Amino acid sequence: MKLTLEGIKEKSVWEEKSYVLPGFDYEAVKENTAKNPNWIHFGAGNIFRAFLANVNQNNLNEGVADTGIVVAEGFDYEIIEKMYVPHDNLSLLVTLKSTGEVGKTVVASVMEALPVDPTNKSAWGRLEEIFQNPSLQMVSFTITEKGYNLQDNKGEYYPAVAGDFEAGPAAAGSYIGKLVALVYGRYLKGKLPLALVSMDNCSHNGTRLHDAVLAYAENWEKRGLVEQGFVAYLEDPKSISFPWSMIDKITPRPDKNVKEMLRGEGFEDVDDIITSKNTYVAPFVNAEEPQYLVIEDKFPNGRPVLKDKGVIFSDRETVDKVEKMKVCTCLNPLHTAMSIYGCLLGYELISEEMKDPSLKALVEKVGYVEGLPVVVHPGIIEPKNFIDEVIQVRFPNPFMPDTPQRIATDTSQKLSIRFGETIKAYDRSADLDVKDLKVIPLVLAGWCRYLMGVDDEGKEMELSSDPMLGEVKPHLEGIRLGDAGPFSAQLKPILSDEKIFGVNLYEVGLGEVVEGYFAELVASKGAVRKTLEKYVG
């Protein structure tokens, strides 16, 4: 069973093993997509393959769509070269359900896969052609939150960005710079309308994309590198829109148990690769079943068919409420709490953590007790039901190979949204007291304890990648397990940093609380476990 267009022609072999094959006329869709592309997606990773590409395939199978997706990869070209090209742009979606059932779907909706590489004349020429086609309706993005950052922690533009500001669209080399150059080509073609839709897991993602795009356009227009009017085109919602969205589906790295299951069934293409940029990718994607995509319905050139379970179009206010519900209270904070304490206690699976009474109680208190009182009800999803699904179905799913180490990546970039917004809400409230927060400060203290790089047994622990490790970790280097403190001098530079927490924790009355928890967490080997049991049961 080879994952190629030729390989899936042996339908009976696949269907005998319960693999679901595409049910549309591939050649007709490919031809129509080539002539009339209406959707191009930037970011060829797992969330795209497991969610968006499969939604498009379902719509093709139902006959409500007649074009596939073009995928473009602007960060790691090896994904295209080593995974898409050898498999004719096919991928295998392995859905790991909490019941133990496994769904296996060959996804064939990606009609073209292109590196966003101006030195690749063929690929770049095709990208320009797509962007200048009046049929194009949506450019979507899953490029991670870091993809929209143009400045370093000091507020200075990265060298590649500053270089692009000087060079203009003809010589753009940074990710967003290349995107804006392509959009400029669409402007020159007749100011054609288009929706630029961030689907990344970050707050107000459409605004993040808008601000990044405008920074290039304004600098280029100011320097005379683009026509006067390009900025106005981008700022006109009848021409270019930047809808907000909220996306939610867990798609961990390729799992060895899934690999062995597939190999045992005769599926040959199971080998994953780690690219030179440390991207983990395989011909298959293992993913959970629950999924949500809520999009602001703002498409000046019409929108592609996006009709499937969990996909909802709404207004900006509703998207904002759903995003805040998920990111600030009902999922992401719980994930971060699990990742920090899971790493400290030596866990390697989120599902195993949920069997630990203290860790289960920790996330229940973060969600139900401290999060729900300040959640804004979005109207289309019930927050308590959402947390119920997270705690009772999603996190405990023993077939989902998700790890606390993966979730712990870039934690410093997540804390201000995942916990800072709740702290601010308590601080602003006339009915709530920020000092009533007990478990969220415990999580923040746990992160500081995590930064020591030593687990609860005193063994060295590898920290997940994080852009601020070099800045925050040195403050804790002199602290050892068994030290009695006080630790105010070491912790104050971290806990007062509004960039990390969204607030100065001392100014809202939580800095000393976190210091106290931290002292308990470093008191001895086993102190993490003791402290958790003391405060959450």
Secondary structure, DSSP 8 states (H G I E B T S, - for coil): --SSTTGGG-HHHHHHTTEE---S-HHHHHHHHHHS--EEEE--SHHIIIIIHHHHHHHHHHTS----EEEEESS-THHIIIIIGGGTT-EEEEEE-TTS-EEEEEE--EEEEEE--TTSHHHHHHHHHHHT-TT--EEEE---GGGG--B-TTS-B-HHHHHHHHH-GGG--SHHHHHHHHHHHHHHTT---EEEEE-SSSTTHHHHHHHHHHHHHHHHHHTTSS-TTHHHHHH-TTTEE---EEEE----S--HHHHHHHHHTT------EE-TT--EE-SEEEE-S--EEEEE---TT------STTEEEE-HHHHHHHHHIIIIIISHHHHHHHHHHHHHTT---HHHHTTSHHHHHHHHIIIIIIIGGG----SSS-HHHHHHHIIIIITT-TT----HHHHTTTGGGTHIIIIIHHHHHHHH-SS--GGG--HHHHHHHHHHHHTT-B-TTS-B------TTHHHHGGGGTT--TT-----HHHHHHHHT-HHHHSS-TTTTT-HHHHHHHHHHHTSSTTHHHHHHHHHH-
